[in-house]
Amino acid sequence: MNVRGAIELLLDRMNTRNQFVGGTFAAFGGTAGNMQMLQKDANAAITLWREKRDTSGLKQLAATLHAYSSLTDVEYKQIMEALDGEK
């Protein structure tokens, strides 16, 4: 996996999580703001990587999605290895 593949996987998992949260908790409210913040963080992380090749934001995004159980341990490890390989 390369960095672009890692980004694609992160965005896919974010989309999957967004659908789950939206469908499960829509009646309770309050979750949309969290997903909007996560989307802003993802956009900032991708921009940082594109402009400066800095993967720190992508690593934080991966850690957050892993904590939310949106990434498996194997996926998290693959993503982190791809991001660590970026110089």
VMD Tcl script that draws the C-alpha trace (Angstrom):
set ca {
  {0.00 0.00 0.00}
  {1.19 3.52 -0.78}
  {0.04 6.83 0.68}
  {-2.65 7.31 -1.96}
  {-4.00 3.85 -1.18}
  {-3.96 4.69 2.52}
  {-5.92 7.89 1.87}
  {-8.47 5.99 -0.21}
  {-8.93 3.45 2.58}
  {-9.28 6.19 5.21}
  {-11.91 7.98 3.14}
  {-13.76 4.74 2.49}
  {-13.88 3.96 6.21}
  {-14.99 7.51 6.98}
  {-17.81 7.14 4.48}
  {-18.81 3.79 5.98}
  {-18.77 5.28 9.47}
  {-20.78 8.29 8.33}
  {-23.47 6.03 6.90}
  {-23.56 3.94 10.09}
  {-23.71 6.94 12.41}
  {-26.30 8.67 10.27}
  {-28.52 5.61 10.11}
  {-28.15 4.53 13.71}
  {-28.19 7.79 15.61}
  {-30.20 10.11 13.36}
  {-33.06 10.23 15.84}
  {-30.78 11.33 18.69}
  {-29.00 14.21 16.96}
  {-25.61 15.59 17.93}
  {-23.55 13.21 15.81}
  {-23.55 15.23 12.61}
  {-21.20 17.81 14.12}
  {-18.67 15.13 15.03}
  {-18.67 13.79 11.48}
  {-18.29 17.31 10.08}
  {-15.26 17.87 12.31}
  {-13.78 14.56 11.20}
  {-14.33 15.54 7.55}
  {-12.60 18.90 8.14}
  {-9.69 17.08 9.80}
  {-9.46 14.70 6.85}
  {-9.46 17.56 4.35}
  {-6.73 19.36 6.30}
  {-4.64 16.18 6.58}
  {-4.87 15.50 2.86}
  {-3.99 19.10 2.02}
  {-0.99 18.98 4.37}
  {0.25 15.82 2.66}
  {-0.28 17.20 -0.84}
  {1.45 20.50 -0.13}
  {4.26 19.43 2.21}
  {4.33 15.62 2.09}
  {3.67 15.74 5.85}
  {1.80 12.62 6.95}
  {1.21 13.67 10.57}
  {-2.43 14.63 9.96}
  {-3.12 11.38 8.11}
  {-1.60 9.43 10.99}
  {-3.86 11.25 13.45}
  {-6.88 10.55 11.24}
  {-5.95 6.87 11.09}
  {-5.57 6.74 14.87}
  {-8.98 8.39 15.33}
  {-10.72 6.00 12.94}
  {-8.99 3.07 14.61}
  {-10.20 4.28 18.01}
  {-13.74 4.51 16.58}
  {-13.35 0.89 15.38}
  {-13.72 2.04 11.78}
  {-10.35 0.47 10.96}
  {-9.30 -3.03 11.86}
  {-5.94 -3.58 13.52}
  {-4.58 -4.97 10.23}
  {-5.80 -1.97 8.23}
  {-4.40 0.44 10.80}
  {-1.00 -1.27 10.65}
  {-0.98 -1.22 6.84}
  {-1.88 2.45 6.75}
  {0.73 3.41 9.33}
  {3.42 1.45 7.49}
  {2.51 3.23 4.23}
  {2.57 6.62 5.96}
  {5.86 5.85 7.72}
  {7.37 4.93 4.34}
  {6.59 8.37 2.91}
  {9.66 10.58 3.02}
}
mol new
graphics top color blue
foreach p $ca { graphics top sphere $p radius 0.5 }
foreach p [lrange $ca 0 end-1] q [lrange $ca 1 end] { graphics top cylinder $p $q radius 0.2 }
display resetview
